[in-house]
Amino acid sequence: MTLGLGVLAALFAAEANAGCSSPPSKAVRSLWQQPLGEGQARLIPTAFGEEFNGPFDNASIVGLWKFSFTAKGNTGANAPPDGAPIDAGYVTWHSDGTELMNSGRAPTTGSFCMGVWQQVGAATYKLNHFALAWEFDANTPPSAPGVGGADFVGPGNIREVVTVARGGMSYQGTFSLVQYASDNKTILADIVGTVQATRVTVNSTIED
């Protein structure tokens, strides 16, 4: 959901970058099931090929959050070291089971991405998130391949499992980020780490 990416080879030299991906092809069991009785929630399919009850008006994850991704547990010659910042920005978890992120990456490389989530524990949530990554070169004229000097890098997929703290003002958990090439198959980067977030309220400031 989300990274400052120029050339993928330099992905770990500066800040990492996420891209967007098409949803899994696994078919869901049903497209829609209406309530069977009063007070019974309808079933809505997710991108995980599972069904879940919704909407989630009272879920503790619902709202606007300020988040950060930090690398942890990566291996390999080009892997980011533990503690390296991967991304940061703002994310909204909606009560209908969808999510929208405004990443800290430059808009020219694709800063908005989206996902779907479901509750998997008392205050624990699983997110499946997709984004689109672009490589922008200000020196490349708009007539060159791509759009206005930007070439499509490929789709990316971010998965998170997070738990909201008691009081509902923060959450933390883990993330995995896989950046694909434009063929939707070749993996350009595979990053794991931790995610932390604090809730944004009507009284929050930039420093919060």
Long-range contacts (C-beta under 8 A, 24 or more apart in sequence): 1-87, 1-101, 1-103, 1-113, 1-115, 1-129, 1-130, 1-131, 1-156, 1-158, 1-177, 2-69, 2-87, 2-89, 2-101, 2-103, 2-104, 2-105, 2-111, 2-113, 2-131, 2-158, 2-177, 3-86, 3-87, 3-103, 3-105, 3-133, 3-177, 3-179, 4-87, 4-104, 4-105, 4-106, 4-109, 5-105, 5-109, 5-133, 5-135, 5-153, 5-179, 6-109, 6-135, 6-136, 7-135, 8-135, 8-153, 8-179, 8-188, 8-189, 9-78, 11-78, 11-179, 11-188, 11-189, 12-78, 12-79, 12-80, 12-84, 12-189, 15-85, 15-86, 15-87, 15-104, 15-105, 16-69, 16-71, 16-80, 16-84, 16-86, 16-87, 16-177, 16-189, 16-191, 17-87, 17-105, 17-109, 17-133, 17-153, 17-156, 17-179, 17-189, 18-87, 18-103, 18-105, 18-113, 18-131, 18-133, 18-156, 18-158, 18-177, 18-179, 19-110, 19-131, 19-132, 19-133, 19-153, 19-154, 19-155, 19-156, 19-179, 19-180, 20-110, 20-113, 20-130, 20-131, 20-132, 20-133, 20-155, 20-156, 21-130, 21-131, 21-155, 21-156, 21-157, 21-178, 21-180, 21-184, 22-130, 22-155, 22-184, 23-47, 23-130, 24-48, 24-49, 44-97, 46-97, 46-116, 46-118, 46-128, 47-115, 47-116, 47-128, 48-116, 48-118, 48-126, 48-128, 50-118, 52-97, 52-118, 52-119, 54-95, 54-96, 54-97, 55-95, 55-96, 55-97, 56-95, 56-96, 56-97, 56-119, 57-95, 59-93, 59-95, 59-119, 59-125, 60-123, 60-164, 60-168, 61-93, 61-117, 61-119, 61-125, 61-162, 61-164, 61-171, 62-93, 62-94, 62-95, 63-92, 63-93, 63-199, 63-200, 64-90, 64-91, 64-92, 64-199, 64-200, 65-90, 65-91, 65-92, 65-93, 65-171, 65-197, 65-198, 65-199, 65-200, 66-90, 66-197, 66-198, 66-200, 66-204, 66-208, 67-91, 67-101, 67-195, 67-196, 67-197, 68-195, 68-196, 68-197, 69-175, 69-177, 69-193, 69-194, 69-195, 70-193, 70-194, 70-195, 70-196, 71-191, 71-192, 71-193, 72-192, 72-193, 72-194, 73-192, 73-193, 74-191, 74-192, 74-193, 79-191, 80-191, 86-177, 86-191, 86-193, 90-200, 91-197, 93-117, 93-125, 99-127, 99-129, 101-129, 101-131, 103-131, 106-136, 108-134, 108-136, 108-150, 109-133, 109-134, 109-135, 109-136, 109-150, 110-134, 113-156, 113-158, 115-158, 120-161, 121-163, 123-163, 123-164, 123-165, 123-166, 124-161, 124-162, 124-163, 124-164, 124-173, 125-160, 125-161, 125-162, 125-163, 125-164, 125-171, 126-159, 126-160, 126-161, 127-158, 127-159, 127-160, 127-161, 127-162, 128-157, 128-159, 129-157, 129-158, 129-159, 129-160, 130-155, 130-156, 130-157, 130-158, 131-155, 131-156, 131-158, 132-156, 133-179, 152-182, 153-179, 153-181, 153-182, 153-188, 154-179, 154-180, 154-181, 154-182, 154-183, 154-184, 154-186, 154-188, 155-180, 155-182, 155-184, 156-180, 160-195, 162-195, 162-197, 168-199, 169-198, 169-199, 170-196, 170-197, 170-198, 170-199, 171-195, 171-196, 171-197, 172-196, 172-197
